[in-house]
Structures are given as structure tokens and as C-alpha cells.
Amino acid sequence: MHFKKSAPALLCGVAALSLLTGACATKKHVREAIAPVQTQVNDVQKKTAENTTAIGDLDRNVAKVDQKTMEADRKATAAGQAADRANQAANQAQQTATSATSLAQQSMTKAGAVEQTLNNRINNLDNYKLQTTEKVYFRVNHYELSKDDKAKLDQAIQNLQTSKNYVIEVAGYTDRTGDKARNLELSRRRADAVVRYLTIDHNIPLRKIHDVGAGSDFPDADNKTRAARKENRRVDIKVYTLDEAAQGGTPTSASNATPVSQ
């Protein structure tokens, strides 16, 4: 009787044990099946993390390369600009050198012309002859021209208005009374008064006038008397013209003559 009552319970226990054993076997099988997949997932996650790190490093490297590239571009641009400026400076230097060469050639040409003109003038110096001499006298310690003095000068140069081949010598003098240095300055002022009148009132080019103040040197008289000293307070004006006959008989026109000038 007791055995019969326990049979259903035993069967139930066996069934539960069977289910439990089956369930455990199933979990184990699942675990065994899932384990490789989990391992692969873990590997993938690890590689993904490594790739992420590598991508980050790559991005940083790319950023550095971009920065270096931009810096290189800036340097290249700056170098190009500097090269352009250097090229412009070289072109300007070349133009300056060309201009300097041209000016040097022009200067050499002008120098040759001046030398030729000078040679002509030197050769013509002996071909000038004295045309007229005029003397202007001054009071003691004075250098102003009087009306009579100006009239003398007008007469001396009256024939020079249409001539180009002439030179005028103006020499100022004093007597020997007083200081020699003061007399020298006074003689210069007397000569300057004559030159000023000729250039301003008669429009004679200054280049045609040679003037000097000789002081008390080269007296015309002995300075012992008042009349003698008056003779020495003077300015001598000498007019010279080119002697065409002395040049070999070839007429010299006013247009191509080379006058002697100061």
C-alpha cells in the first residue's frame, strides 16, 4: 500500500530530474555554441578599438601634414614674392646701369666736343688783335663811373654789337698811396664797375670779358706827383677781335666762328 502511494511521486521526481538534466545540457550546449561567437565579438571590439586609435593617430598625422603643407605653401608664396622683388630690383638695376652707360657715353661725347672747342680757342688765341684801348680814371678811393667814363666805354664798344669774335680785357689799378692790400681790393672794385656797366647796360656776355684787379702794380706813371698818381688810378679797357687773315685767309662767319671766352 505504501509503495503504490509513492509511485506517482517518484515518477514526478524522475520527470523533474530529467527536465533538469536536459535543461543543464541545453545551457551547456548554448554556452559552448556562444563562446566562440563571444570570442569573435571580443576580438572585433578589440580590433575596432585599435582601429579607432589608429584612425585618431592617422587624423592627427594628417592634421600635422596639412599644417606643414600650409606652412610650406606660405613659405613658397613668400619666397615667390621675394623672388619677384629681387627680379624687379635686378631690372631696375639694369635700367640704372643702362642709363649710366648712356650718360657716360654722352659725357664722353660732350667731353670730346669741349676738348675740340678748347683746342680751337687755344689755337685762336694768337689770332686776336687789339682793336681799341680806352682808359677810365677815378678819384682817390673811389670806384664809381662818371657820365664821361660811361661815354668812353660806349665809344670803345660801339662796333661790337654785331660781332661775335671778340674779347674784352678789363684791368683795374691804383696809385701806390696807402695799404697795398686795400689798393688791390679797390682796383678790383674799379674793374668790377666797368664789367657791370658792359654786361648790364650793353648786354655783353660775361664770358667774353676777362677782368683783373692789379692794385698798384704796373703803374703808368712814377707816383711822385699828383698828376702821375691820377694816371695810375685807372681801368684799362682793351678790345680784341679775331684776325681772319691770320687764319690762312679763310673768312670766318659769325655763325661758325669759335670766339675766345672766359
C-alpha positions as CSV (number, residue, x, y, z in Angstrom):
1,M,0.0,0.0,0.0
2,H,2.8,2.3,0.8
3,F,4.6,1.5,-2.5
4,K,1.5,2.5,-4.5
5,K,1.2,5.9,-2.9
6,S,4.9,6.7,-3.6
7,A,5.0,5.7,-7.2
8,P,3.4,8.9,-8.6
9,A,5.7,11.0,-6.6
10,L,8.7,9.0,-7.8
11,L,7.6,9.4,-11.3
12,C,7.3,13.1,-10.8
13,G,10.8,13.3,-9.4
14,V,12.2,11.3,-12.2
15,A,10.5,13.5,-14.7
16,A,11.7,16.7,-12.9
17,L,15.2,15.3,-12.8
18,S,15.1,14.5,-16.5
19,L,13.9,18.0,-17.3
20,L,16.6,19.5,-15.0
21,T,19.3,17.3,-16.6
22,G,18.0,18.3,-20.1
23,A,17.9,22.0,-19.2
24,C,21.5,21.8,-17.9
25,A,22.6,20.1,-21.0
26,T,20.9,22.7,-23.1
27,K,22.6,25.6,-21.3
28,K,26.0,23.9,-21.6
29,H,25.4,23.5,-25.3
30,V,24.4,27.1,-25.6
31,R,27.4,28.2,-23.7
32,E,29.6,26.1,-25.8
33,A,28.0,27.4,-29.0
34,I,28.1,31.0,-27.9
35,A,31.6,31.0,-26.5
36,P,33.4,31.2,-30.0
37,V,31.0,33.9,-31.1
38,Q,31.7,35.9,-27.9
39,T,35.4,35.5,-28.5
40,Q,35.0,36.7,-32.0
41,V,32.9,39.6,-30.8
42,N,35.6,40.5,-28.3
43,D,38.2,40.3,-31.0
44,V,36.1,42.5,-33.2
45,Q,35.7,45.0,-30.4
46,K,39.4,44.9,-29.6
47,K,40.2,45.5,-33.3
48,T,37.6,48.2,-33.5
49,A,39.2,50.0,-30.5
50,E,42.6,49.5,-32.1
51,N,41.3,50.8,-35.4
52,T,39.7,53.8,-33.7
53,T,43.0,54.6,-32.0
54,A,44.8,54.2,-35.3
55,I,42.3,56.4,-37.1
56,G,42.8,59.0,-34.4
57,D,46.5,58.8,-34.8
58,L,46.1,59.0,-38.6
59,D,43.8,62.0,-38.3
60,R,46.4,63.8,-36.1
61,N,49.2,62.9,-38.5
62,V,47.1,64.2,-41.4
63,A,46.4,67.4,-39.5
64,K,50.2,67.8,-38.9
65,V,50.8,67.1,-42.6
66,D,48.2,69.7,-43.5
67,Q,49.7,72.2,-41.2
68,K,53.2,71.6,-42.6
69,T,51.8,71.8,-46.1
70,M,50.1,75.1,-45.4
71,E,53.4,76.4,-43.8
72,A,55.3,75.2,-46.8
73,D,52.8,76.9,-49.1
74,R,53.2,80.2,-47.1
75,K,57.0,79.9,-47.3
76,A,56.8,79.1,-51.0
77,T,54.5,82.1,-51.5
78,A,56.9,84.4,-49.5
79,A,59.8,83.0,-51.5
80,G,58.0,83.7,-54.7
81,Q,57.2,87.3,-53.6
82,A,60.8,87.8,-52.6
83,A,62.0,86.4,-56.0
84,D,59.6,88.9,-57.7
85,R,61.0,91.8,-55.7
86,A,64.6,90.6,-56.4
87,N,63.7,90.4,-60.1
88,Q,62.2,93.9,-60.1
89,A,65.3,95.2,-58.3
90,A,67.5,93.5,-60.8
91,N,65.5,95.0,-63.7
92,Q,65.8,98.5,-62.1
93,A,69.5,98.0,-61.5
94,Q,69.9,97.0,-65.2
95,Q,67.9,100.1,-66.3
96,T,70.1,102.3,-64.0
97,A,73.2,100.7,-65.4
98,T,72.0,101.2,-68.9
99,S,71.1,104.9,-68.1
100,A,74.5,105.3,-66.5
101,T,76.2,103.8,-69.6
102,S,74.2,106.1,-71.8
103,L,75.1,109.2,-69.7
104,A,78.7,108.2,-69.7
105,Q,78.7,107.9,-73.5
106,Q,77.0,111.3,-73.7
107,S,79.5,112.7,-71.3
108,M,82.4,111.3,-73.3
109,T,80.9,112.8,-76.5
110,K,80.4,116.2,-74.8
111,A,83.9,116.0,-73.3
112,G,85.3,115.4,-76.8
113,A,83.4,118.3,-78.2
114,V,84.5,120.5,-75.3
115,E,88.1,119.5,-75.8
116,Q,87.8,120.2,-79.5
117,T,86.3,123.6,-78.8
118,L,89.0,124.3,-76.2
119,N,91.7,123.4,-78.7
120,N,90.1,125.7,-81.3
121,R,90.1,128.5,-78.8
122,I,93.7,127.9,-77.7
123,N,94.7,127.8,-81.4
124,N,92.8,131.1,-82.0
125,L,94.4,133.0,-79.1
126,D,97.3,134.2,-81.2
127,N,94.9,135.2,-83.9
128,Y,93.2,138.0,-81.9
129,K,94.5,141.5,-82.5
130,L,94.0,144.7,-80.5
131,Q,91.3,146.9,-81.9
132,T,91.0,149.7,-79.4
133,T,92.1,150.8,-75.9
134,E,90.3,153.1,-73.5
135,K,91.2,154.4,-70.1
136,V,88.8,155.3,-67.4
137,Y,90.2,157.4,-64.4
138,F,89.0,157.6,-60.8
139,R,89.2,159.9,-57.9
140,V,91.1,158.9,-54.8
141,N,89.4,156.0,-53.0
142,H,86.5,155.9,-55.5
143,Y,85.4,153.3,-58.0
144,E,82.1,154.8,-59.4
145,L,81.8,155.5,-63.1
146,S,81.0,159.1,-64.1
147,K,78.9,160.0,-67.2
148,D,82.1,160.8,-69.1
149,D,83.5,157.4,-68.2
150,K,80.4,155.7,-69.5
151,A,80.6,157.7,-72.7
152,K,84.2,156.5,-73.2
153,L,83.0,152.9,-72.7
154,D,80.2,153.4,-75.2
155,Q,82.7,154.6,-77.7
156,A,85.0,151.7,-77.1
157,I,82.4,149.0,-77.8
158,Q,80.2,150.7,-80.3
159,N,81.3,148.3,-83.1
160,L,80.8,145.1,-81.1
161,Q,77.1,144.8,-81.3
162,T,77.0,142.8,-84.5
163,S,80.3,140.9,-83.9
164,K,80.8,137.6,-82.1
165,N,84.5,137.1,-82.5
166,Y,85.9,139.4,-79.8
167,V,87.1,139.5,-76.2
168,I,87.5,142.4,-73.8
169,E,90.2,142.8,-71.2
170,V,89.4,144.9,-68.1
171,A,92.3,145.7,-65.7
172,G,91.9,147.9,-62.6
173,Y,94.8,149.8,-61.0
174,T,95.5,152.2,-58.1
175,D,98.4,154.5,-57.2
176,R,100.8,153.5,-54.5
177,T,99.3,155.6,-51.8
178,G,98.1,153.6,-48.8
179,D,98.0,149.9,-47.9
180,K,98.8,147.5,-50.7
181,A,96.0,145.0,-49.8
182,R,93.5,147.8,-49.7
183,N,94.7,149.1,-53.0
184,L,94.3,145.6,-54.5
185,E,90.7,145.4,-53.4
186,L,90.0,149.0,-54.7
187,S,91.4,148.0,-58.1
188,R,89.1,145.0,-58.2
189,R,86.1,147.2,-57.5
190,R,87.1,149.6,-60.2
191,A,87.3,146.7,-62.7
192,D,84.0,145.3,-61.5
193,A,82.3,148.7,-62.0
194,V,83.4,148.6,-65.7
195,V,82.4,144.9,-66.2
196,R,79.0,145.6,-64.6
197,Y,78.3,148.5,-66.9
198,L,79.3,146.5,-70.0
199,T,77.2,143.4,-69.1
200,I,74.1,145.1,-67.7
201,D,73.9,148.3,-69.8
202,H,75.3,146.9,-73.0
203,N,74.3,143.2,-72.7
204,I,77.8,142.0,-73.4
205,P,78.1,138.3,-72.4
206,L,80.2,138.0,-69.3
207,R,82.0,135.0,-70.9
208,K,83.6,137.5,-73.3
209,I,85.2,139.6,-70.6
210,H,88.5,139.0,-68.8
211,D,88.9,141.2,-65.8
212,V,91.5,141.6,-63.1
213,G,92.4,143.9,-60.2
214,A,96.2,144.6,-60.2
215,G,96.4,147.0,-57.4
216,S,99.3,149.4,-57.5
217,D,101.4,147.1,-59.8
218,F,102.1,148.1,-63.4
219,P,101.8,151.9,-62.9
220,D,101.6,154.1,-65.9
221,A,103.5,156.9,-64.1
222,D,106.0,157.1,-61.3
223,N,103.6,158.1,-58.5
224,K,105.8,161.1,-57.4
225,T,103.3,163.8,-58.4
226,R,99.6,164.3,-58.1
227,A,99.2,164.2,-61.8
228,A,101.2,161.0,-62.0
229,R,99.2,159.3,-59.3
230,K,96.0,160.3,-61.2
231,E,97.3,158.4,-64.2
232,N,97.6,155.3,-62.1
233,R,94.1,155.4,-60.7
234,R,92.6,153.9,-63.8
235,V,90.9,151.0,-65.5
236,D,92.3,149.9,-68.9
237,I,89.8,148.5,-71.4
238,K,91.2,146.7,-74.4
239,V,89.1,145.2,-77.1
240,Y,90.4,142.3,-79.3
241,T,88.9,140.8,-82.4
242,L,89.6,137.7,-84.3
243,D,92.0,138.3,-87.2
244,E,90.6,136.2,-90.0
245,A,93.6,136.8,-92.3
246,A,95.9,135.3,-89.7
247,Q,93.9,132.0,-90.0
248,G,95.1,131.5,-93.6
249,G,92.9,133.9,-95.4
250,T,89.8,131.9,-94.9
251,P,86.8,134.2,-94.0
252,T,85.1,133.3,-90.7
253,S,81.4,134.0,-90.5
254,A,79.7,134.9,-87.3
255,S,77.7,131.6,-87.4
256,N,80.7,129.2,-87.4
257,A,83.4,131.2,-85.6
258,T,84.7,130.0,-82.3
259,P,85.2,133.0,-80.0
260,V,87.7,133.1,-77.2
261,S,85.7,133.4,-74.0
262,Q,86.3,133.2,-70.3
